[in-house]
Structure formats: C-alpha cells, structure tokens
Amino acid sequence: MAKYADAVCRLCRREGEKLFLKGSRCYTEKCAVSRREYSPGQHGQSRTKLSDYGIQLREKQKAKRIYGVLERQFRRYFSIAEKSKGITGEVLLQLLERRLDNVLFRTGFSLSRTEGRQFVAHRHVKVNGRTVDIPSYSVKVGDSVKIMGAEGLLKHIKDNIELSKERAAPKWLEADPNNLEVKIVKLPDREDVRFPIQEQLIVELYSK
C-alpha cells in the first residue's frame, strides 16, 4: 500500500500551520512550525502569489495531509460525497471525520492519526466487540469503539490522553478515558471539523 515516507514536519511547514502529524512533538517547542514559520526548501522564505488554481490545490493538499490519505483514496471520498445527499464539501469532510483512525485521534487516544492508524493495523481496536484492522473503516451512529492490548500499550494511551487533555473530543463522540472506549452518538457536523478547511475550494477544483 502506498504511503508518504518523507519527513512529515515538512508537510505542516508547507501548509503554514500545525496538522498534528508528529504526535507528542507537535505539543512541544520542538514543533517545526513553531521554530520555522515558512515553507521548506531553498525558496521557502520567498513570497509567491498563488493563482486561483494554486489556492484550490493547496486546500486539497492540506485536507489530504490532515487526514493522512493519498490522492486516489481522497478522490474516491469525493466521488462518494458528490453522489450523496447534502452539500458535497460538507459530506466529504464528514466521510473523512468518520475514519476509525481519526476517531482515535479526536478522542486523544492517539496523538496523531498516524499513531491511530498503527493501533488499528496492529489489531488493538474493536468496534462493537469485533476486531477491526482497517484504519479507513467508517464508523456509524451507535458504534462502540474500544482499545484492547497489553498493560504497556494501555499506559501509553492514557499518557496520550493526559498530553492531549486540552483538546476536548467533539460532540459527536462520547469518550470514556477510564475504559478506553468511545461511542458514536451522532454523525459529525461541519463545526466539528476544527481545522480551517475551505471545502468549497476543493469542490471547485474537482469540478473543473
């Protein structure tokens, strides 16, 4: 399966904001965005004016990087959203929010979506009592997500919860930190997406 293998801090610097891709490092003064607030590369500090296409492309790239999906999968999500009822951009973000690896990140069980993806892939996550090892699994209303594992893993997750306690879980998730369990109480709304994503620009880009 294809995956991004370069330094992820470069992605945050390219977008000019924290995308929380590096786990605990993002919460410290070592964060690359805090130390160097300009794009990577030798021309990173130069100012360039983007075209309309460039602005739309940057917005799509930012959304892909936030949720950790590559182009083919992102385009598939867009295709589903385009055929669904509702506003295409909002449905697209809802589909991305409902990913299982994102649920673990949103509740603070993992410090990044990448770490959440590892928990799922290593079969430490159960949905409604059944082990799920697909990070892109889409949760539904009424689902119960629980993390299982050895004592060392459970302690690590509780440390994660402590580190991310200022980042409260969105209203569509009901987290139980003591039992490491999450219940899906409703589908995510547009305001539950806390990153400044302009989804309409993404729709305009794919509609050309």
Buried (B, 14 or more C-beta within 10 A) or exposed (E): EEEBEEEBBBBBBBBEBBBBBBBBBBBEEEBBBEEEEBBBEEEEEEEEEEEEEEBBBBBBBBBBBBBBBEEEBBBEBBEBBBEBEEBBBBBBBBBBBBBBBBBBBBBBBBBBBBBBBBBBEEEBBBBEEEEBEBBBBBBEEEBBBBBEBEEEBBEBBBEBBEBBEEBEBBEBBBBEBEEBBBBBEEEBBBEBBEBEBBBBBBBBBBEE
